[in-house]
Amino acid sequence: LMIRRRPRSTPKPSSAASDVYKRQNKFLILVPQIVQEVVQDFDSEARIKAKQLGGVAQKAYDAIHGGATEYELHNSGLGDNGATVIALLLKSGNTKLKKLNIWGCKIYKDGAIALGEAL
């Protein structure tokens, strides 16, 4: 006759499984903090670059960061540096942007790579 007990919701404090459980718990607590710090880093870096570039990049940053879901930049001369600002903002996740028109913005290799990595 074999009797099976129900599994415990938490392991015994003295078991090796307990140590693993504690490490996993610490990891699960730290992950949101780390993610939040990374998001803040991308967002602040985008803000700083947008301020340095000014003009179109600053306006795009303000609109996208402000909650715009669609933004038209066609023929604006945004360039690679401006595209990098938008890419950093997209990486931060602090945007509701669904549609971005960047046709004719003089975005070349570096800007395209930055935007591609952000998506």
C-alpha positions in Angstrom: 0.0 0.0 0.0 1.4 3.4 -1.0 0.0 6.6 0.3 0.8 9.9 -1.4 0.7 13.2 0.4 -0.4 16.4 -1.2 2.5 18.6 -2.2 3.2 21.5 0.1 2.7 25.0 -1.1 6.1 26.0 0.4 9.0 23.6 1.1 10.4 22.9 4.5 12.8 25.6 5.7 15.6 23.0 6.1 15.4 21.4 2.7 17.6 22.1 -0.3 14.5 22.8 -2.3 13.8 25.6 0.2 17.1 27.3 -0.8 16.1 27.1 -4.5 12.7 28.5 -3.7 14.2 31.4 -1.8 16.5 32.2 -4.6 13.7 32.1 -7.1 11.6 34.4 -4.9 14.5 36.9 -4.7 14.9 36.8 -8.5 11.2 37.3 -9.1 11.3 40.4 -6.8 14.4 41.8 -8.5 13.2 41.4 -12.1 10.5 44.1 -12.0 13.0 46.5 -10.4 15.7 45.8 -13.0 13.2 46.1 -15.9 11.9 49.5 -14.4 15.5 50.8 -14.3 16.2 49.7 -17.9 13.0 51.4 -19.0 14.0 54.6 -17.2 17.4 54.5 -18.7 16.0 54.2 -22.3 13.5 57.0 -21.6 16.0 59.4 -20.1 18.6 58.7 -22.8 15.9 59.5 -25.5 14.9 62.7 -23.7 18.5 63.9 -23.5 19.2 63.1 -27.1 16.0 64.7 -28.3 16.9 67.9 -26.3 20.4 67.9 -27.8 19.1 67.5 -31.4 16.1 69.9 -30.9 13.8 70.6 -33.8 12.0 67.6 -35.3 13.5 65.1 -32.8 12.3 67.1 -29.8 8.8 67.5 -31.3 8.6 63.8 -32.1 9.8 62.9 -28.6 7.3 65.2 -26.9 4.4 63.9 -29.0 5.2 60.2 -28.8 6.1 60.4 -25.1 2.9 62.4 -24.5 0.7 59.5 -25.6 0.2 59.9 -29.3 -0.9 56.7 -31.0 -0.1 58.0 -34.6 2.6 60.4 -35.7 3.4 61.8 -39.1 7.1 62.6 -39.8 7.1 62.2 -43.5 9.7 64.4 -45.3 10.7 66.0 -42.0 14.5 65.4 -42.3 14.5 63.4 -39.0 17.6 61.5 -40.0 19.5 58.7 -38.2 19.9 60.6 -35.0 16.2 61.4 -34.7 15.4 57.8 -35.6 17.7 56.7 -32.7 15.7 59.0 -30.3 12.4 57.3 -31.4 14.0 53.9 -31.2 15.1 54.6 -27.6 11.6 55.8 -26.7 10.1 52.6 -28.3 12.5 50.4 -26.3 11.4 52.2 -23.1 7.8 51.0 -23.5 6.5 54.4 -22.3 4.6 54.9 -25.5 1.2 54.1 -27.0 2.4 54.6 -30.6 0.7 52.3 -33.1 1.5 54.0 -36.4 4.6 56.1 -37.4 5.1 57.5 -40.8 8.8 58.0 -41.5 8.7 58.1 -45.3 11.3 60.5 -46.8 12.9 61.3 -43.4 16.5 60.6 -44.6 16.9 57.6 -42.3 19.7 55.5 -43.5 21.6 52.4 -42.1 22.2 53.5 -38.5 18.7 54.8 -38.0 17.1 51.8 -39.6 19.1 49.4 -37.5 18.1 51.3 -34.3 14.4 51.3 -35.2 14.5 47.6 -36.2 16.1 46.6 -32.9 13.5 48.6 -31.0 10.6 46.7 -32.7 
